Amino acid sequence: MINQYQTRLNTLQSHLAKENIDVAIITSPANVFYYTGFNCDPHERFMAIVMDNRNKEFYLFVPALDEEIAVDESFIKNIIPILDEEDPFVKLKNKLSFKIQHIGLEMKEVSMYSHNQLQIVFPEASYDDIQGAINKQRLKKDRNEIECLQEAVNIIEKVLAEGIKKVRNGMKESELTAELEYLMKKFGAVGPSFSTIVLSGEKTAMPHGTPGDRRFQSGDFLLIDFGVITKKGYCSDITRTFIIEEATEKSRKIYNIVLESNRAGINAVKAGKALKTFDVAAREVIEKNDYGNYFKNRVGHGLGIEVHEEPSIHGKNEQIAKIGLCFTIEPGIYIPNYGGVRIEDEVYINEKGDVEVLTSFPKELQILGI
């Protein structure tokens, strides 16, 4: 049986050959993990997969202090450690030595500093963007990846179920945030996949607001948007909105519109349809209820090794949905100085081309703190 990392490397190697790229240098930690199984944040230090397509060799350059972990975890075994006092670009030049004409890079990942250093050590080289080819590979998730994503979902849903039991009138947003992030590790996650969002009252009108010292009050919306990254390196992302103690007719109405929108978006998902149709289906529900001006963002994004990946589910994306895509459906209504509601689920287009919903936490309105 061919190793999944070998298959991924072979696919990229074929792309390099087709594009006449001599060497690819892959520096995104997420992409390094995707191709090797080695999961590491090098911080300011240099880390890269180097694919030399001239001699079909693969190298993994890592900070010296991470060498032992790389040896244990990486599929690529030709590991080159870099000491803090060494210049990684000189070391790169010495390893690759002879003339290089075309270098492939992830253009969104490479800083101006790194680009300038590469030009110094490889002055005759030109550069090609291989970001698109990598994104195309990562776009399609196999069943093994979906099982890893499902594990991340299962953990965050356990956290949510336990966490909302602690909600009470007068509690601070920051206090609930701390409780939730403690539960993440208690239930086996490495940590949050992004900064946990816990917002209450009028602050729920800010889709990406920051938890603070605001205390929950009766009648508040309580919006919780969070996820975990697991030991297997995959992320989850879910949002649920609750109401503290007592719901008004208006808050119930807004909630139910968003719930209907969420379900419409999910029901639209199928292979062979343009991605924009999922956004349109969800948005139409909100617009027909005269809240279209309060939903200004896309309806979803891909996720996997990173919490935001391709594809982008927005109303102008003509890309055709294919088997293997995994993304969120997360419509919302956000009314300044009043509050907002978002309901977010993770969906997968399975082997039959049908939608498979990975999230299962109840979506019917829940009143907390009674």
C-alpha positions in Angstrom: 0.0 0.0 0.0 1.4 3.4 -1.0 1.8 5.8 1.9 -0.5 8.8 1.8 2.4 11.2 2.1 4.2 9.6 -0.8 1.1 9.9 -2.9 0.8 13.6 -2.1 4.5 14.2 -2.8 4.3 12.3 -6.1 1.3 14.4 -7.2 3.1 17.7 -6.5 6.3 16.3 -8.1 4.3 15.6 -11.3 3.1 19.2 -11.3 6.6 20.5 -10.9 7.8 18.4 -13.8 4.9 19.6 -16.0 5.7 23.3 -15.2 9.5 22.8 -15.6 10.2 23.8 -12.0 13.6 22.6 -10.8 13.1 23.0 -7.1 10.1 23.7 -4.9 10.5 25.2 -1.4 7.5 24.8 0.8 7.5 26.8 4.0 3.9 26.9 5.3 3.8 24.7 8.5 0.4 23.5 7.4 1.7 22.4 4.1 4.8 20.8 5.6 2.4 18.8 7.8 0.2 17.8 4.9 3.2 16.4 2.9 5.2 14.9 5.8 3.1 14.3 8.9 5.5 16.5 10.9 3.5 19.2 12.7 5.6 22.1 14.0 5.4 25.8 14.5 9.0 27.0 13.8 8.2 30.5 15.0 10.7 32.9 13.5 13.1 30.1 12.4 13.4 28.6 8.9 11.6 25.4 8.1 10.9 24.0 4.6 10.3 20.9 2.5 12.7 21.2 -0.5 11.7 19.1 -3.5 14.6 18.9 -5.9 12.9 17.7 -9.1 16.3 17.4 -10.9 17.3 14.4 -8.9 13.9 13.5 -7.5 15.1 14.1 -3.9 13.1 15.4 -0.9 14.7 17.2 2.0 13.2 18.6 5.2 15.0 21.6 6.7 14.1 22.1 10.3 15.3 24.1 13.3 17.9 22.0 15.1 15.9 22.0 18.3 13.0 20.2 16.5 15.2 17.6 14.8 14.4 14.8 17.1 10.6 15.2 16.7 11.0 15.5 12.9 13.0 12.3 12.8 10.1 10.6 14.7 7.2 12.1 12.8 8.2 13.0 9.3 7.7 10.8 6.3 10.6 12.6 4.6 13.7 11.1 6.4 16.3 13.2 4.7 16.3 15.8 7.5 18.7 18.8 7.6 18.8 20.6 11.0 19.7 24.3 11.1 21.4 25.7 14.1 20.4 29.2 15.3 23.8 30.6 14.4 23.6 29.2 10.8 22.2 31.1 7.8 19.5 28.8 6.5 19.7 30.3 3.0 23.4 29.6 2.7 22.7 26.1 3.9 20.0 25.7 1.3 22.4 26.9 -1.4 25.1 24.5 -0.3 22.7 21.6 -0.4 21.3 22.3 -3.8 24.6 23.6 -5.1 24.4 23.6 -8.9 22.5 26.0 -11.1 18.8 26.4 -10.5 16.6 28.2 -13.1 13.1 27.8 -11.8 12.0 27.8 -8.1 8.5 27.1 -7.0 7.2 28.9 -4.0 3.9 29.5 -2.1 3.7 33.1 -3.0 1.3 34.0 -0.2 3.6 32.5 2.4 7.0 34.0 1.4 8.0 37.2 3.0 9.9 40.0 1.2 12.9 39.1 3.5 12.9 35.5 2.4 12.5 36.4 -1.2 15.4 38.8 -1.0 17.6 36.1 0.6 16.7 33.6 -2.0 17.6 36.1 -4.8 21.0 36.5 -3.1 21.8 32.8 -3.0 20.1 31.9 -6.3 20.6 35.1 -8.4 19.8 33.5 -11.8 16.5 31.8 -10.7 13.0 32.9 -11.6 10.0 32.1 -9.4 6.7 30.3 -10.0 3.7 30.2 -7.7 2.8 26.7 -6.6 0.2 27.8 -4.1 -2.6 26.9 -6.4 -1.4 23.4 -7.1 -1.0 22.7 -3.3 -4.4 24.2 -2.6 -6.0 22.0 -5.2 -4.5 18.9 -3.5 -5.6 19.9 -0.1 -9.1 20.9 -1.3 -10.2 17.3 -1.6 -10.4 15.4 1.7 -10.4 11.7 1.8 -12.3 9.6 4.3 -9.3 9.4 6.6 -9.1 13.2 6.8 -12.8 13.4 7.4 -12.5 11.0 10.4 -9.8 13.3 11.8 -12.1 16.3 11.3 -15.0 14.4 12.9 -12.8 13.8 16.0 -12.2 17.5 16.3 -16.0 18.1 15.9 -16.8 15.5 18.6 -14.4 17.2 21.0 -15.8 20.7 20.5 -19.3 19.5 20.9 -18.5 17.8 24.2 -16.9 21.1 25.3 -20.0 23.1 24.3 -22.4 20.7 26.0 -20.5 20.9 29.2 -19.6 24.5 29.0 -23.1 25.9 28.6 -24.0 24.2 31.9 -21.8 26.8 33.6 -23.6 29.8 32.0 -25.3 32.1 34.6 -26.6 35.6 34.7 -23.8 38.0 35.7 -21.0 35.8 34.4 -18.3 37.5 32.3 -17.6 36.7 28.7 -13.9 36.2 29.6 -14.9 33.7 32.4 -16.9 31.5 30.1 -14.0 31.7 27.5 -11.6 30.4 30.2 -13.9 27.6 31.1 -14.4 26.5 27.5 -10.6 26.5 26.8 -10.0 24.4 29.9 -12.5 21.9 28.8 -10.9 21.7 25.4 -7.7 20.2 26.9 -9.6 18.2 29.4 -11.4 16.4 26.5 -8.2 15.7 24.6 -7.5 18.7 22.3 -4.2 20.3 21.8 -5.9 23.6 22.2 -8.2 26.1 20.3 -8.0 26.2 16.6 -8.5 30.0 16.7 -9.2 32.6 19.4 -12.4 31.5 21.1 -15.3 34.0 20.6 -17.7 34.4 23.4 -20.0 37.5 23.0 -23.1 38.6 24.7 -25.8 41.2 24.2 -25.1 44.0 21.7 -21.6 42.7 21.2 -23.0 39.6 19.3 -23.5 42.0 16.4 -19.7 41.9 15.9 -19.1 38.7 14.0 -15.4 38.5 15.2 -15.6 40.4 18.4 -13.3 39.8 21.4 -14.5 38.4 24.7 -14.2 40.9 27.5 -15.6 41.9 30.9 -19.2 42.3 29.8 -21.5 40.4 32.1 -24.4 38.3 30.8 -27.8 39.8 31.3 -31.3 38.5 31.0 -32.5 38.7 27.4 -29.0 38.7 26.0 -28.0 36.7 22.9 -24.9 34.6 23.8 -22.8 33.7 20.8 -20.1 31.1 21.0 -17.9 30.5 18.0 -14.9 28.2 18.6 -13.1 25.1 17.6 -10.2 22.8 18.6 -7.1 21.4 16.9 -6.5 17.7 17.7 -3.4 15.7 18.2 -3.8 14.5 14.7 -3.5 18.0 13.4 -7.1 18.8 12.2 -9.4 21.6 13.2 -13.1 22.1 14.0 -15.2 25.3 13.9 -18.7 25.6 15.2 -21.0 28.4 16.3 -24.2 28.3 18.3 -26.2 31.2 19.7 -28.2 31.0 22.8 -30.4 33.4 24.8 -29.9 34.2 28.5 -33.0 33.5 30.7 -35.7 35.1 28.7 -36.3 35.5 24.9 -38.4 38.3 23.3 -40.6 37.9 20.3 -38.0 39.8 18.2 -35.0 37.7 19.4 -36.9 34.5 18.7 -37.9 35.7 15.2 -34.3 36.6 14.3 -33.0 33.3 15.7 -35.5 31.3 13.7 -34.7 33.2 10.4 -31.0 32.3 10.8 -31.9 28.7 11.6 -34.0 28.5 8.5 -31.2 30.1 6.5 -28.6 27.6 7.9 -30.8 24.6 6.9 -31.5 26.1 3.4 -27.7 26.4 2.9 -27.0 22.9 4.0 -29.9 21.4 1.9 -28.5 23.1 -1.2 -25.1 21.4 -0.9 -24.4 18.8 -3.6 -21.6 17.9 -5.9 -22.0 19.3 -9.4 -23.5 22.6 -8.3 -21.7 26.0 -8.3 -20.4 26.8 -4.8 -22.2 30.2 -5.0 -25.6 28.4 -4.9 -25.0 27.4 -1.3 -24.5 31.0 -0.3 -27.4 32.2 -2.4 -29.8 29.6 -0.9 -28.9 30.7 2.7 -28.9 34.4 1.9 -32.3 34.3 0.1 -34.0 33.3 3.4 -32.5 36.2 5.3 -33.3 38.7 2.4 -36.9 37.6 2.1 -37.3 38.4 5.8 -35.9 41.9 5.2 -32.7 41.3 7.1 -30.4 41.2 4.1 -28.6 44.4 5.1 -27.5 42.7 8.3 -25.7 39.7 6.6 -22.7 41.0 4.7 -20.2 38.2 4.9 -19.8 35.0 2.9 -21.8 32.0 4.1 -18.8 29.6 4.6 -15.2 28.6 4.2 -13.2 25.4 3.9 -11.4 23.8 6.8 -9.1 20.9 7.5 -5.5 21.2 8.7 -6.2 25.0 9.0 -9.4 26.5 10.3 -9.7 28.6 7.1 -8.9 26.9 3.8 -10.3 26.7 0.3 -13.0 26.8 -0.9 -14.6 30.2 -0.1 -18.4 29.8 -0.2 -19.6 33.2 -1.4 -22.2 34.4 -3.9 -19.8 34.9 -6.8 -17.8 31.7 -6.6 -18.6 29.8 -9.9 -16.3 26.9 -8.9 -18.2 23.6 -9.2 -18.5 21.6 -6.0 -16.9 18.2 -6.1 -16.7 15.1 -4.0 -14.3 15.6 -1.0 -14.9 19.2 -0.2 -15.4 20.1 3.5 -16.6 23.6 4.5 -18.8 25.5 6.9 -22.3 26.9 6.4 -22.6 29.8 8.8 -25.3 32.4 8.0 -26.0 35.2 10.5 -27.9 38.4 11.2 -25.9 41.2 12.9 -27.8 44.3 14.0 -25.6 47.1 15.4 -26.4 48.1 19.0 -28.9 45.3 19.3 -27.2 41.9 18.8 -26.7 39.1 16.4 -27.2 35.4 15.7 -24.9 33.0 13.9 -25.4 29.2 13.5 -22.5 27.4 12.0 -22.1 23.8 10.9 -19.4 21.8 9.1 -20.4 19.8 6.0 -18.7 17.3 3.7 -19.6 16.3 0.2 -19.3 12.5 0.5 -18.4 9.8 -1.9 -21.9 9.8 -3.4 -21.8 13.5 -4.0 -24.3 14.2 -1.2 -24.0 16.5 1.8 -22.8 14.9 5.1 -23.2 17.1 8.2 -20.3 16.5 10.6 -21.7 18.7 13.4 -24.7 17.5 15.4 -25.1 19.8 18.3 -28.8 20.8 18.6 -29.8 24.0 16.7 -33.2 24.7 18.1 -33.2 27.8 20.3 -31.9 27.1 23.8 -32.6 29.4 26.8 -29.7 29.3 29.3 -29.3 30.3 32.9 -32.8 29.7 34.0 
